Amino acid sequence: MIISEAQRFDMQVGLRSHLGDDVANILMEHLPPSGWSDVARKQDFEPISYRISNIEKELTRINGTLKVIIGGVLTVSAAIIVLLIQLNQNISSL
């Protein structure tokens, strides 16, 4: 059941008359603003947590793959540079 702001106000006025301002205000602060259906529970986060965990595993795998690819590219680049230097030296010696 969702209550309106007017109903919340009426409830707070009634609580103040029976319990006093401080207690009524404390009780009202602990109520959700638009009903309990809008409050997330721990179970609501379990599927999200599971998906985040899977994403973290996938990112770790991708990170490892990228490290291998980058290492390979750097190795091939270094080999090409060495070959170009040797080719340049061979051409110079002609």
Order of alpha helices (4+ residues) and beta strands (2+ residues): alpha-alpha-alpha
